């Protein structure tokens, strides 16, 4: 597979993702052996193939039957759903908040105010229906990418820079955003799982 066709965005330099002497030399990557990677790939393929993508699943089904199953398979099991970032009302409510481990989630669980939990979280998640365009408006609603950028700005301010990562996905396309990027709106990493599945 030509990885250049499966990923896009400028969050990371292309060589960092494709050259063995770049990402391959990170300790976290070196700890992954071929058997572990094959097992993860097998789990992801199984989840994706069981998902009824041809029936145009709605947002709730995409979230429950695909997105969260993929996150669990990648060991993102410590999480909270629908935590309010807003001080008043519910205008900024990402779909999920991921934690590094159960201990971090336990600390967040002890907090009464939902928005305070973002300072302990690692990544926020915003889910959309299957194949909904991430960068364009749809049905007179704001573009999902615009929504994610607003969440990231809010979380960055609220946590004084401790929460700066976000995942935006429609199940097929997964974008990783970093609030500290030079251009947050363009400096994301997007992985196309549909292309990856068809071409492997």
N, C-alpha and C positions, 0 to 999 in steps of 0.2 A: 504494500500500500504506500502511496505517496502521501506522507504525513502533511505536506503543505496543503493538500486539498481537504484535509479533515480538521485543520486548525486555522484560526485567523485571529487578528488583533495584535496589538503591539505592547502588551504588558511585559512580555519577555522577548528577548532577541531570538530570532529563529534558530541561530546556532546553539543557543542554550538548550533548546528542546530537542534538537536533532543530532548533535555531536556527542559521541560517547565521553569525550574528555571534558564535557561541561556538566550537564545534569547527572551523568553517570558517575561522576566523582564525588557527588554529595554523599555524606554518611547515610542519610535516609534511603537513598537509592541503592547504595552498596549493600544495605541490609536486606534487600529484596532479591531472593534467588529466583531462578526460572520457574521452579515448581510453584512458588507462591504467586507469581504473576499469572501463570497458566490457570491457577485455581480462581483468582479474581476474575480473569477474563471469562472463564466458564460460568461463574455466577452471574456476571453482567449479561452475557448472551442469553442465559436461561430466563432471566427477568425480562429482558427486552422481547424475546420471542414469545413469551406468555402474554404480553400486553396486547390488547385488541386494538392496535393502532389504526387498522383499516376502518373501524367503526366511528372514527372521529370522536374519541373520548373527551368529555368535558374536563374542566379544571380540577374538580374534586377527584375524579377517577384517575386522571393523570398523576396527580399528587400522591394519592394513596397507593395506587397499583404499580407505579413506575418510579417516580422521583424519590420517594422515601425508601423504597426497597433498594434502589441503587445506593443511596447514602448509607443505609445500614450495611450493605455488602462491602462498603469501603471503610467500615468500622466507625462511622459517625453515628453512634447509638445514643450518646448523651446529648439530649436536645430538649427544647421546649417549643411549643407551637403558639403562634398568635400572641406574641408579647408586644404590648403597646409601647411605642416610642414617644407618643404624644403626651404632653402634660395635661391637656384637656381634650376630651373627645377621643375619637378613634380614626384620625386621619392618616396616621403612619403606623401601620401594623403589618410588618413582614410576616410571611407564613411560618418561618422557623428561625430558631437561634441554636446554633451548634456550639458545643463545648468540647474542649480538648479531652476531658475525661469525666468520670462520674463524680470525682471530688469537686471539680469546678461547678458542675451542675448542682451538687448538693449545697454549695455556697450560694448559688443563685436562688435555689428553692427557699432558702432561709430569708430572702429579702421580700418585703411586702410590696414594694413599688416595682411594677413590671419594667419600666424603663431603666431602672438601676441595674437590672440583670445584664444589660448589654455590655457593661464594663468588664464583666467576667467572661462573656461569650467570646468565641473565636471567629465565627462566620455567621452572617445572617443569610437566610434563604428566601427567595421569592419565586413562587411557582406559577406557571400559566398553563392554559389548556394546551393539549397536544398540537404542536406546530404553529401556535400563535406567533406571528412575527414579533420579535423582541425589540426591534428598533423602529417600529411604525405604530401609529395610532390604529385602533380597531374599534368599530362600533361606537365611535365618538368618545372613546376613553383615551386617557393619556398613554403614550407608548410605555411598555414595560421597562425599557432602559431608562426613561426619564424618571419613572417611579423608583427604580433602584438607586439612581443617583441622588434623589431626594432623601431616601432612607440613609444612604451612606453619609451624606452631609449632616443629617440630624444626629446619627449615631456618633460621628466623629466629634461633633461639638459637645454632645451630651456626656461622652466618656473621656473627653480631653485627649483624644487620639488613641485610646486603647482598643477601640473597635473600628477597624478600617477595611474589613474584607466582606465581600458579598458574592453570593451565587445567584444568578438569574437563569431560569431554565423553563423550556416548554416541553421537556422530556427528550426531545431530539437534539436540541442545541443547548449546550451548557456554557454559560459565561461566568468567568471569575473576574471580579472587579476589585481594585485596590484604591482606596481613597487617597493614598499618598502618591499615586502615579502622576506623571507630568501632565497628561491629559486623561482624566478619569473617564470621560465619555467615549474616547477612542482607544484608550490604553487598557483594554480588557484582553483576556485570553478566552477564545471560544472554541469548543470542541464539538464537532458534528458527529453524533453517534449514529445517525442514519447513514452517512457516507461511510463511516468506519465499519458498520455492519455489512453493507452491501459490498464493500471492496476488500474484505478479508476472508 
